[in-house]
Amino acid sequence: MVANMAGFFACIAGHSPGASVVRQDGLTAWIVPACPRRSIVNGVAYSDTGVLVAALAGLAAEFDRAGVNAWTVWTPDYDAEAGQVLERAGHVLDARPAAMVMELDDVEPPPAGTLDLMEPDMVETTRVNDAAYGFASDFERAFSTVLPEPAHMYMARADGVPASTVVTYEQDGECGIYLVATLPEARGRGLATALMKHALVEARERGCTTTSLQASARGRLVYERLGYRDIGAMHMWERRKPV
């Protein structure tokens, strides 16, 4: 899961003006100055706690130089050492999304006619996500390019307008799920669930065998109904400057 997250966020950072990616053995950081207030697209994933500890001060300087006001370090819930180091460095535990996984063997496509699919469009994807999560056009200003493979973008309309999005990132047989969003006025119709099923079936056809995601409290029940199971939590240790 961590490697998939690092791959996806590095991919999306690579298609934002002025962004950069820092890679070390056991660590990836993505720095997106065009979206300086959103730590979801400014962050760090790691597989080696010692590498994180050694790199932390330098990473903070990199984010500062880029003018990023908020960034997060994703830690597994069992890594107490990393949490203690981050807290001493001024990070705050901002969220604990559930880490969830599922085998793709039994995923069924949505019923025929459920989705009004449209061609991927990054601008529309960002607009739906901004509206769904209450961002003030932050994503729209930062991202405008359709992501290349191994990312795959999916969009569906409701009442003739782009209303729901899912983005997948495929790596080593794992299909990571990102940017799941539905316009507030289009919720309650099962759009995101149907769109995820469609995306997961296509990922399986391309050779993926598993899928992973990080679920908010609101999304967790939806993902459990799809068959995802909770394997713990990812802690989001955010460092934010006053603005």
LUMZADREN-551174 format. One record per atom (N, C-alpha, C): residue in one letter; atom name; x negated, y negated, z negated. Coordinates in steps of 0.05 Angstrom, whole numbers, m for minus. Example, Ala and Ser with C-alpha at 12.3 -4.5 7.8 and 13.67 -1.06 7.14 Angstrom:
SITE   residuo   atomo        X        Y        Z
SITE         a       N     m264      114     m156
SITE         a      CA     m246       90     m156
SITE         a       C     m264       66     m156
SITE         s       N     m257       45     m142
SITE         s      CA     m273       21     m143
SITE         s       C     m258       m1     m157
This chain:
SITE   residuo   atomo        X        Y        Z
SITE         m       N      m16       24        0
SITE         m      CA        0        0        0
SITE         m       C      m17      m25        0
SITE         v       N      m38      m26      m17
SITE         v      CA      m54      m50      m19
SITE         v       C      m68      m56        7
SITE         a       N      m79      m35       20
SITE         a      CA      m92      m39       46
SITE         a       C      m73      m49       67
SITE         n       N      m48      m39       66
SITE         n      CA      m28      m48       85
SITE         n       C      m21      m78       81
SITE         m       N      m18      m85       55
SITE         m      CA      m13     m114       49
SITE         m       C      m35     m131       59
SITE         a       N      m60     m123       54
SITE         a      CA      m83     m139       62
SITE         a       C      m83     m142       92
SITE         g       N      m77     m120      107
SITE         g      CA      m76     m122      136
SITE         g       C      m55     m140      146
SITE         f       N      m31     m138      134
SITE         f      CA       m9     m156      143
SITE         f       C      m15     m185      138
SITE         f       N      m22     m192      114
SITE         f      CA      m26     m220      107
SITE         f       C      m50     m232      122
SITE         a       N      m71     m216      127
SITE         a      CA      m93     m225      144
SITE         a       C      m83     m230      172
SITE         c       N      m65     m213      182
SITE         c      CA      m54     m216      209
SITE         c       C      m38     m242      211
SITE         i       N      m21     m247      192
SITE         i      CA       m4     m271      194
SITE         i       C      m21     m296      190
SITE         a       N      m42     m294      173
SITE         a      CA      m59     m317      170
SITE         a       C      m75     m323      195
SITE         g       N      m81     m302      210
SITE         g      CA      m95     m306      235
SITE         g       C      m80     m320      257
SITE         h       N      m54     m325      252
SITE         h      CA      m37     m339      271
SITE         h       C      m25     m364      259
SITE         s       N      m40     m377      242
SITE         s      CA      m32     m402      230
SITE         s       C      m55     m422      234
SITE         p       N      m50     m446      242
SITE         p      CA      m72     m465      247
SITE         p       C      m88     m471      222
SITE         g       N     m114     m470      225
SITE         g      CA     m132     m476      203
SITE         g       C     m135     m455      182
SITE         a       N     m122     m432      186
SITE         a      CA     m123     m411      165
SITE         a       C     m149     m396      168
SITE         s       N     m156     m381      146
SITE         s      CA     m180     m365      146
SITE         s       C     m175     m340      130
SITE         v       N     m192     m320      135
SITE         v      CA     m190     m295      120
SITE         v       C     m218     m289      109
SITE         v       N     m219     m282       83
SITE         v      CA     m244     m275       70
SITE         v       C     m244     m245       65
SITE         r       N     m263     m230       75
SITE         r      CA     m264     m201       72
SITE         r       C     m290     m193       58
SITE         q       N     m288     m177       37
SITE         q      CA     m310     m165       24
SITE         q       C     m303     m135       20
SITE         d       N     m323     m119       15
SITE         d      CA     m316      m91        9
SITE         d       C     m298      m90      m15
SITE         g       N     m274      m79      m11
SITE         g      CA     m255      m77      m33
SITE         g       C     m239     m101      m39
SITE         l       N     m239     m121      m21
SITE         l      CA     m224     m146      m26
SITE         l       C     m218     m160        0
SITE         t       N     m193     m171        2
SITE         t      CA     m186     m188       25
SITE         t       C     m170     m212       13
SITE         a       N     m177     m236       23
SITE         a      CA     m163     m261       15
SITE         a       C     m153     m274       40
SITE         w       N     m129     m285       39
SITE         w      CA     m118     m300       62
SITE         w       C     m111     m328       53
SITE         i       N     m120     m348       68
SITE         i      CA     m119     m376       61
SITE         i       C     m104     m391       83
SITE         v       N      m81     m402       77
SITE         v      CA      m63     m414       98
SITE         v       C      m57     m443       89
SITE         p       N      m74     m462       97
SITE         p      CA      m70     m489       88
SITE         p       C      m46     m503      100
SITE         a       N      m35     m492      122
SITE         a      CA      m10     m503      133
SITE         a       C       14     m497      116
SITE         c       N       11     m479       96
SITE         c      CA       33     m473       78
SITE         c       C       22     m474       49
SITE         p       N       13     m497       40
SITE         p      CA       m3     m499       16
SITE         p       C       12     m493      m10
SITE         r       N       38     m495      m10
SITE         r      CA       53     m492      m35
SITE         r       C       65     m464      m39
SITE         r       N       60     m445      m20
SITE         r      CA       72     m419      m21
SITE         r       C       50     m398      m25
SITE         s       N       50     m387      m50
SITE         s      CA       29     m367      m56
SITE         s       C       34     m340      m43
SITE         i       N       58     m336      m33
SITE         i      CA       64     m311      m19
SITE         i       C       46     m308        6
SITE         v       N       39     m330       19
SITE         v      CA       22     m329       42
SITE         v       C       m6     m340       37
SITE         n       N      m13     m344       12
SITE         n      CA      m40     m351        3
SITE         n       C      m47     m333      m20
SITE         g       N      m64     m313      m15
SITE         g      CA      m68     m294      m36
SITE         g       C      m92     m276      m32
SITE         v       N      m93     m257      m51
SITE         v      CA     m116     m238      m52
SITE         v       C     m105     m210      m59
SITE         a       N     m115     m190      m44
SITE         a      CA     m110     m162      m51
SITE         a       C     m137     m149      m53
SITE         y       N     m139     m129      m71
SITE         y      CA     m165     m117      m77
SITE         y       C     m161      m88      m84
SITE         s       N     m182      m72      m81
SITE         s      CA     m182      m45      m90
SITE         s       C     m204      m39     m111
SITE         d       N     m221      m59     m116
SITE         d      CA     m243      m56     m134
SITE         d       C     m242      m79     m154
SITE         t       N     m236      m74     m179
SITE         t      CA     m234      m95     m199
SITE         t       C     m260     m110     m202
SITE         g       N     m282      m96     m202
SITE         g      CA     m308     m110     m205
SITE         g       C     m313     m130     m183
SITE         v       N     m306     m123     m159
SITE         v      CA     m309     m141     m136
SITE         v       C     m292     m166     m140
SITE         l       N     m267     m162     m149
SITE         l      CA     m249     m185     m154
SITE         l       C     m261     m203     m175
SITE         v       N     m270     m192     m197
SITE         v      CA     m281     m208     m219
SITE         v       C     m305     m224     m209
SITE         a       N     m323     m212     m194
SITE         a      CA     m346     m225     m184
SITE         a       C     m340     m247     m164
SITE         a       N     m318     m243     m149
SITE         a      CA     m312     m262     m127
SITE         a       C     m293     m284     m136
SITE         l       N     m280     m282     m159
SITE         l      CA     m258     m300     m166
SITE         l       C     m265     m329     m165
SITE         a       N     m287     m337     m177
SITE         a      CA     m294     m366     m177
SITE         a       C     m299     m376     m149
SITE         g       N     m312     m361     m132
SITE         g      CA     m316     m369     m105
SITE         g       C     m291     m371      m89
SITE         l       N     m273     m352      m94
SITE         l      CA     m247     m354      m80
SITE         l       C     m231     m379      m88
SITE         a       N     m232     m385     m114
SITE         a      CA     m218     m409     m123
SITE         a       C     m229     m434     m109
SITE         a       N     m255     m435     m105
SITE         a      CA     m267     m457      m91
SITE         a       C     m258     m458      m62
SITE         e       N     m255     m435      m50
SITE         e      CA     m246     m433      m22
SITE         e       C     m218     m444      m19
SITE         f       N     m200     m436      m37
SITE         f      CA     m173     m445      m36
SITE         f       C     m172     m475      m41
SITE         d       N     m187     m485      m60
SITE         d      CA     m188     m514      m66
SITE         d       C     m198     m529      m41
SITE         r       N     m219     m520      m28
SITE         r      CA     m229     m534       m5
SITE         r       C     m209     m536       18
SITE         a       N     m192     m515       19
SITE         a      CA     m172     m514       40
SITE         a       C     m147     m531       34
SITE         g       N     m146     m542        9
SITE         g      CA     m123     m558        1
SITE         g       C      m99     m542       m6
SITE         v       N     m103     m517      m13
SITE         v      CA      m80     m499      m21
SITE         v       C      m74     m504      m51
SITE         n       N      m48     m509      m56
SITE         n      CA      m40     m516      m83
SITE         n       C      m32     m491      m99
SITE         a       N      m25     m469      m86
SITE         a      CA      m15     m446     m100
SITE         a       C      m24     m421      m85
SITE         w       N      m37     m403     m100
SITE         w      CA      m45     m377      m89
SITE         w       C      m43     m355     m111
SITE         t       N      m41     m331     m102
SITE         t      CA      m36     m309     m121
SITE         t       C      m55     m286     m116
SITE         v       N      m60     m272     m138
SITE         v      CA      m75     m247     m136
SITE         v       C      m56     m224     m143
SITE         w       N      m54     m205     m124
SITE         w      CA      m36     m182     m128
SITE         w       C      m51     m160     m143
SITE         t       N      m41     m153     m167
SITE         t      CA      m55     m132     m182
SITE         t       C      m35     m109     m188
SITE         p       N      m44      m84     m188
SITE         p      CA      m26      m62     m197
SITE         p       C      m21      m65     m227
SITE         d       N        2      m56     m236
SITE         d      CA        9      m60     m264
SITE         d       C      m10      m46     m284
SITE         y       N      m24      m26     m275
SITE         y      CA      m42      m12     m293
SITE         y       C      m69      m25     m296
SITE         d       N      m75      m46     m281
SITE         d      CA     m101      m59     m282
SITE         d       C     m101      m82     m303
SITE         a       N     m102      m75     m328
SITE         a      CA     m101      m95     m349
SITE         a       C     m125     m112     m349
SITE         e       N     m148     m101     m341
SITE         e      CA     m173     m117     m341
SITE         e       C     m170     m141     m322
SITE         a       N     m160     m135     m298
SITE         a      CA     m157     m157     m279
SITE         a       C     m138     m178     m289
SITE         g       N     m116     m170     m301
SITE         g      CA      m97     m189     m312
SITE         g       C     m110     m207     m333
SITE         q       N     m126     m196     m351
SITE         q      CA     m139     m212     m371
SITE         q       C     m158     m232     m359
SITE         v       N     m174     m223     m339
SITE         v      CA     m193     m241     m326
SITE         v       C     m178     m264     m312
SITE         l       N     m156     m257     m299
SITE         l      CA     m141     m277     m284
SITE         l       C     m128     m297     m303
SITE         e       N     m118     m288     m325
SITE         e      CA     m105     m306     m345
SITE         e       C     m126     m325     m356
SITE         r       N     m150     m316     m362
SITE         r      CA     m171     m334     m371
SITE         r       C     m179     m354     m350
SITE         a       N     m176     m347     m325
SITE         a      CA     m183     m365     m303
SITE         a       C     m161     m384     m296
SITE         g       N     m139     m384     m310
SITE         g      CA     m117     m403     m305
SITE         g       C      m94     m393     m289
SITE         h       N      m94     m367     m283
SITE         h      CA      m71     m355     m268
SITE         h       C      m48     m349     m288
SITE         v       N      m24     m349     m277
SITE         v      CA        0     m343     m293
SITE         v       C       14     m320     m280
SITE         l       N       24     m301     m296
SITE         l      CA       39     m279     m285
SITE         l       C       66     m289     m275
SITE         d       N       69     m291     m249
SITE         d      CA       92     m305     m238
SITE         d       C      115     m285     m231
SITE         a       N      108     m261     m224
SITE         a      CA      129     m241     m216
SITE         a       C      118     m213     m218
SITE         r       N      137     m194     m220
SITE         r      CA      129     m166     m221
SITE         r       C      146     m150     m201
SITE         p       N      142     m154     m175
SITE         p      CA      158     m139     m156
SITE         p       C      152     m109     m157
SITE         a       N      173      m93     m153
SITE         a      CA      169      m64     m154
SITE         a       C      154      m55     m129
SITE         a       N      135      m37     m134
SITE         a      CA      122      m24     m111
SITE         a       C      139        1     m104
SITE         m       N      147        2      m79
SITE         m      CA      166       24      m72
SITE         m       C      156       37      m46
SITE         v       N      160       64      m45
SITE         v      CA      151       79      m22
SITE         v       C      173       99      m14
SITE         m       N      170      110       10
SITE         m      CA      190      129       20
SITE         m       C      177      145       43
SITE         e       N      184      170       45
SITE         e      CA      177      186       69
SITE         e       C      197      179       91
SITE         l       N      188      181      116
SITE         l      CA      205      173      138
SITE         l       C      220      196      151
SITE         d       N      217      220      141
SITE         d      CA      228      244      153
SITE         d       C      258      241      157
SITE         d       N      273      231      137
SITE         d      CA      302      233      138
SITE         d       C      316      206      144
SITE         v       N      301      186      153
SITE         v      CA      313      160      159
SITE         v       C      331      163      183
SITE         e       N      356      153      181
SITE         e      CA      375      154      202
SITE         e       C      378      127      215
SITE         p       N      382      125      241
SITE         p      CA      387       99      254
SITE         p       C      413       88      245
SITE         p       N      417       61      247
SITE         p      CA      443       50      240
SITE         p       C      464       59      261
SITE         p       N      489       58      253
SITE         p      CA      510       65      272
SITE         p       C      509       48      297
SITE         a       N      515       60      320
SITE         a      CA      515       45      345
SITE         a       C      534       21      343
SITE         g       N      524       m2      353
SITE         g      CA      540      m26      353
SITE         g       C      538      m43      328
SITE         t       N      522      m33      309
SITE         t      CA      520      m47      283
SITE         t       C      504      m73      287
SITE         l       N      483      m73      304
SITE         l      CA      465      m95      306
SITE         l       C      467     m109      333
SITE         d       N      466     m135      332
SITE         d      CA      463     m152      356
SITE         d       C      433     m160      356
SITE         l       N      416     m143      368
SITE         l      CA      388     m148      368
SITE         l       C      380     m170      387
SITE         m       N      358     m183      381
SITE         m      CA      347     m204      399
SITE         m       C      317     m201      401
SITE         e       N      305     m213      421
SITE         e      CA      276     m212      424
SITE         e       C      263     m226      400
SITE         p       N      239     m216      392
SITE         p      CA      225     m229      369
SITE         p       C      219     m258      376
SITE         d       N      222     m275      356
SITE         d      CA      216     m303      359
SITE         d       C      206     m312      331
SITE         m       N      180     m321      330
SITE         m      CA      169     m327      304
SITE         m       C      182     m352      292
SITE         v       N      188     m372      309
SITE         v      CA      201     m396      298
SITE         v       C      228     m389      285
SITE         e       N      244     m373      299
SITE         e      CA      270     m365      287
SITE         e       C      266     m348      262
SITE         t       N      245     m331      263
SITE         t      CA      240     m314      239
SITE         t       C      233     m332      215
SITE         t       N      216     m352      219
SITE         t      CA      209     m369      197
SITE         t       C      233     m386      188
SITE         r       N      250     m394      206
SITE         r      CA      274     m410      198
SITE         r       C      292     m393      181
SITE         v       N      297     m368      188
SITE         v      CA      314     m351      172
SITE         v       C      302     m347      145
SITE         n       N      276     m342      143
SITE         n      CA      263     m338      117
SITE         n       C      263     m363      100
SITE         d       N      258     m386      112
SITE         d      CA      260     m411       97
SITE         d       C      288     m415       85
SITE         a       N      308     m410      102
SITE         a      CA      336     m414       92
SITE         a       C      343     m393       71
SITE         a       N      334     m368       75
SITE         a      CA      341     m347       56
SITE         a       C      329     m351       29
SITE         y       N      304     m362       28
SITE         y      CA      290     m364        3
SITE         y       C      287     m392       m8
SITE         g       N      301     m411        5
SITE         g      CA      302     m439       m5
SITE         g       C      276     m454       m1
SITE         f       N      260     m446       20
SITE         f      CA      236     m461       26
SITE         f       C      243     m484       45
SITE         a       N      230     m507       40
SITE         a      CA      236     m531       55
SITE         a       C      221     m531       81
SITE         s       N      227     m512      100
SITE         s      CA      214     m510      126
SITE         s       C      184     m504      123
SITE         d       N      176     m494      100
SITE         d      CA      147     m488       96
SITE         d       C      137     m467      116
SITE         f       N      151     m445      119
SITE         f      CA      142     m424      137
SITE         f       C      143     m434      166
SITE         e       N      164     m449      173
SITE         e      CA      166     m459      200
SITE         e       C      143     m476      209
SITE         r       N      133     m493      190
SITE         r      CA      110     m510      197
SITE         r       C       85     m494      199
SITE         a       N       83     m471      186
SITE         a      CA       58     m457      184
SITE         a       C       55     m435      206
SITE         f       N       77     m424      215
SITE         f      CA       75     m401      233
SITE         f       C       93     m405      258
SITE         s       N       82     m400      281
SITE         s      CA       98     m404      305
SITE         s       C       93     m383      327
SITE         t       N       73     m365      322
SITE         t      CA       65     m345      342
SITE         t       C       76     m318      335
SITE         v       N       88     m304      355
SITE         v      CA       96     m277      351
SITE         v       C       72     m260      344
SITE         l       N       74     m244      324
SITE         l      CA       52     m228      314
SITE         l       C       46     m205      333
SITE         p       N       21     m198      337
SITE         p      CA       13     m176      354
SITE         p       C       14     m150      339
SITE         e       N       14     m128      354
SITE         e      CA       11     m102      342
SITE         e       C      m15     m100      326
SITE         p       N      m15      m86      304
SITE         p      CA        5      m67      294
SITE         p       C       29      m78      279
SITE         a       N       32     m105      280
SITE         a      CA       57     m117      269
SITE         a       C       79     m114      290
SITE         h       N      104     m111      280
SITE         h      CA      127     m109      297
SITE         h       C      149     m126      285
SITE         m       N      161     m143      300
SITE         m      CA      181     m162      290
SITE         m       C      209     m154      300
SITE         y       N      228     m157      282
SITE         y      CA      256     m149      289
SITE         y       C      275     m172      280
SITE         m       N      294     m178      297
SITE         m      CA      314     m199      290
SITE         m       C      341     m190      300
SITE         a       N      362     m198      285
SITE         a      CA      389     m192      292
SITE         a       C      406     m218      289
SITE         r       N      425     m221      306
SITE         r      CA      444     m243      305
SITE         r       C      468     m236      288
SITE         a       N      481     m257      278
SITE         a      CA      508     m255      267
SITE         a       C      524     m279      276
SITE         d       N      547     m275      287
SITE         d      CA      563     m297      298
SITE         d       C      547     m312      319
SITE         g       N      530     m298      334
SITE         g      CA      516     m310      356
SITE         g       C      491     m325      349
SITE         v       N      483     m326      324
SITE         v      CA      458     m341      316
SITE         v       C      439     m322      302
SITE         p       N      412     m327      304
SITE         p      CA      393     m310      289
SITE         p       C      399     m311      260
SITE         a       N      402     m287      248
SITE         a      CA      412     m286      220
SITE         a       C      396     m268      202
SITE         s       N      381     m248      212
SITE         s      CA      368     m229      195
SITE         s       C      341     m221      208
SITE         t       N      321     m217      191
SITE         t      CA      294     m210      201
SITE         t       C      281     m188      184
SITE         v       N      264     m173      198
SITE         v      CA      246     m153      185
SITE         v       C      221     m153      201
SITE         v       N      198     m153      188
SITE         v      CA      172     m150      201
SITE         v       C      159     m125      189
SITE         t       N      148     m108      207
SITE         t      CA      133      m85      197
SITE         t       C      104      m88      205
SITE         y       N       87      m74      189
SITE         y      CA       58      m72      195
SITE         y       C       49      m44      192
SITE         e       N       39      m32      213
SITE         e      CA       33       m3      214
SITE         e       C        3        1      212
SITE         q       N       m5       18      193
SITE         q      CA      m33       23      189
SITE         q       C      m37       50      176
SITE         d       N      m53       67      189
SITE         d      CA      m59       94      178
SITE         d       C      m34      109      171
SITE         g       N      m14      108      188
SITE         g      CA       11      123      185
SITE         g       C       30      112      165
SITE         e       N       24       88      154
SITE         e      CA       42       75      135
SITE         e       C       55       50      148
SITE         c       N       81       48      145
SITE         c      CA       96       25      155
SITE         c       C      103        7      132
SITE         g       N       88      m15      130
SITE         g      CA       94      m35      109
SITE         g       C      117      m53      118
SITE         i       N      135      m60      100
SITE         i      CA      158      m77      106
SITE         i       C      154     m105       93
SITE         y       N      158     m126      110
SITE         y      CA      154     m153      101
SITE         y       C      175     m172      114
SITE         l       N      177     m196      102
SITE         l      CA      194     m217      112
SITE         l       C      223     m207      118
SITE         v       N      234     m192       98
SITE         v      CA      262     m184      100
SITE         v       C      279     m207       90
SITE         a       N      296     m217      107
SITE         a      CA      312     m241      100
SITE         a       C      338     m242      116
SITE         t       N      358     m253      104
SITE         t      CA      384     m256      117
SITE         t       C      395     m284      109
SITE         l       N      405     m298      129
SITE         l      CA      417     m324      122
SITE         l       C      438     m321      101
SITE         p       N      440     m340       82
SITE         p      CA      460     m337       60
SITE         p       C      488     m333       70
SITE         e       N      496     m346       92
SITE         e      CA      524     m343      101
SITE         e       C      529     m317      116
SITE         a       N      508     m302      121
SITE         a      CA      511     m276      135
SITE         a       C      507     m252      117
SITE         r       N      503     m257       91
SITE         r      CA      499     m235       72
SITE         r       C      524     m219       67
SITE         g       N      520     m195       57
SITE         g      CA      543     m178       51
SITE         g       C      553     m162       74
SITE         r       N      540     m163       97
SITE         r      CA      549     m147      120
SITE         r       C      531     m124      126
SITE         g       N      510     m120      110
SITE         g      CA      492      m97      114
SITE         g       C      472     m102      136
SITE         l       N      467     m127      144
SITE         l      CA      450     m133      167
SITE         l       C      421     m124      161
SITE         a       N      410     m132      138
SITE         a      CA      382     m125      132
SITE         a       C      379      m95      130
SITE         t       N      398      m81      118
SITE         t      CA      396      m52      115
SITE         t       C      395      m39      143
SITE         a       N      413      m48      160
SITE         a      CA      414      m36      187
SITE         a       C      389      m43      203
SITE         l       N      379      m67      200
SITE         l      CA      355      m75      214
SITE         l       C      331      m59      204
SITE         m       N      329      m55      178
SITE         m      CA      308      m39      168
SITE         m       C      309      m10      178
SITE         k       N      333        2      179
SITE         k      CA      335       29      189
SITE         k       C      325       30      218
SITE         h       N      333       10      234
SITE         h      CA      325        9      262
SITE         h       C      294        7      264
SITE         a       N      282      m10      248
SITE         a      CA      253      m13      248
SITE         a       C      239       12      239
SITE         l       N      249       25      218
SITE         l      CA      236       49      207
SITE         l       C      238       72      227
SITE         v       N      260       75      241
SITE         v      CA      262       96      261
SITE         v       C      241       92      283
SITE         e       N      238       67      292
SITE         e      CA      218       61      312
SITE         e       C      190       66      302
SITE         a       N      185       59      276
SITE         a      CA      159       64      265
SITE         a       C      153       94      264
SITE         r       N      172      110      258
SITE         r      CA      169      139      257
SITE         r       C      163      149      286
SITE         e       N      176      138      305
SITE         e      CA      171      146      333
SITE         e       C      143      139      342
SITE         r       N      131      118      329
SITE         r      CA      104      111      336
SITE         r       C       83      126      319
SITE         g       N       92      144      302
SITE         g      CA       74      161      288
SITE         g       C       72      156      258
SITE         c       N       86      137      247
SITE         c      CA       85      132      218
SITE         c       C      100      154      203
SITE         t       N       90      161      180
SITE         t      CA      102      181      163
SITE         t       C      112      171      137
SITE         t       N      103      148      128
SITE         t      CA      111      136      103
SITE         t       C      117      106      107
SITE         t       N      130       95       87
SITE         t      CA      136       66       87
SITE         t       C      133       55       59
SITE         s       N      125       30       57
SITE         s      CA      121       17       31
SITE         s       C      131      m11       32
SITE         l       N      137      m22        8
SITE         l      CA      145      m50        6
SITE         l       C      143      m59      m23
SITE         q       N      145      m85      m27
SITE         q      CA      146      m97      m54
SITE         q       C      173     m110      m57
SITE         a       N      188     m101      m77
SITE         a      CA      216     m108      m79
SITE         a       C      222     m128     m102
SITE         s       N      236     m149      m96
SITE         s      CA      246     m166     m117
SITE         s       C      269     m152     m131
SITE         a       N      276     m163     m154
SITE         a      CA      298     m151     m170
SITE         a       C      324     m150     m153
SITE         r       N      329     m170     m137
SITE         r      CA      353     m171     m121
SITE         r       C      352     m150      m98
SITE         g       N      328     m146      m87
SITE         g      CA      327     m127      m65
SITE         g       C      323      m98      m73
SITE         r       N      316      m93      m98
SITE         r      CA      309      m66     m106
SITE         r       C      332      m46     m102
SITE         l       N      356      m54     m109
SITE         l      CA      379      m35     m106
SITE         l       C      384      m29      m77
SITE         v       N      381      m48      m60
SITE         v      CA      384      m44      m31
SITE         v       C      364      m23      m21
SITE         y       N      339      m26      m30
SITE         y      CA      319       m7      m21
SITE         y       C      322       20      m33
SITE         e       N      332       22      m58
SITE         e      CA      337       48      m70
SITE         e       C      359       62      m54
SITE         r       N      379       48      m45
SITE         r      CA      400       61      m29
SITE         r       C      390       72       m3
SITE         l       N      369       59        7
SITE         l      CA      356       69       32
SITE         l       C      339       94       27
SITE         g       N      332       98        2
SITE         g      CA      316      122       m5
SITE         g       C      288      116      m15
SITE         y       N      282       90      m19
SITE         y      CA      256       83      m30
SITE         y       C      255       90      m60
SITE         r       N      232       97      m70
SITE         r      CA      229      103      m98
SITE         r       C      207       85     m110
SITE         d       N      212       78     m135
SITE         d      CA      194       60     m150
SITE         d       C      170       75     m159
SITE         i       N      146       64     m154
SITE         i      CA      121       77     m163
SITE         i       C      106       59     m182
SITE         g       N      119       38     m193
SITE         g      CA      105       20     m211
SITE         g       C      112       m9     m204
SITE         a       N       93      m26     m208
SITE         a      CA       98      m54     m202
SITE         a       C       72      m66     m192
SITE         m       N       75      m87     m175
SITE         m      CA       52     m104     m168
SITE         m       C       56     m130     m183
SITE         h       N       36     m138     m198
SITE         h      CA       37     m163     m212
SITE         h       C       26     m185     m195
SITE         m       N       40     m208     m194
SITE         m      CA       31     m231     m179
SITE         m       C       21     m252     m198
SITE         w       N       m6     m254     m199
SITE         w      CA      m19     m273     m217
SITE         w       C      m24     m299     m201
SITE         e       N       m8     m319     m205
SITE         e      CA       m9     m344     m190
SITE         e       C      m26     m365     m203
SITE         r       N      m41     m379     m187
SITE         r      CA      m55     m403     m196
SITE         r       C      m43     m427     m180
SITE         r       N      m32     m446     m194
SITE         r      CA      m18     m468     m181
SITE         r       C      m27     m495     m193
SITE         k       N      m33     m513     m175
SITE         k      CA      m40     m540     m183
SITE         k       C      m15     m557     m186
SITE         p       N      m14     m575     m206
SITE         p      CA        8     m594     m207
SITE         p       C        8     m612     m182
SITE         v       N       32     m618     m172
SITE         v      CA       34     m636     m148
SITE         v       C       51     m660     m155
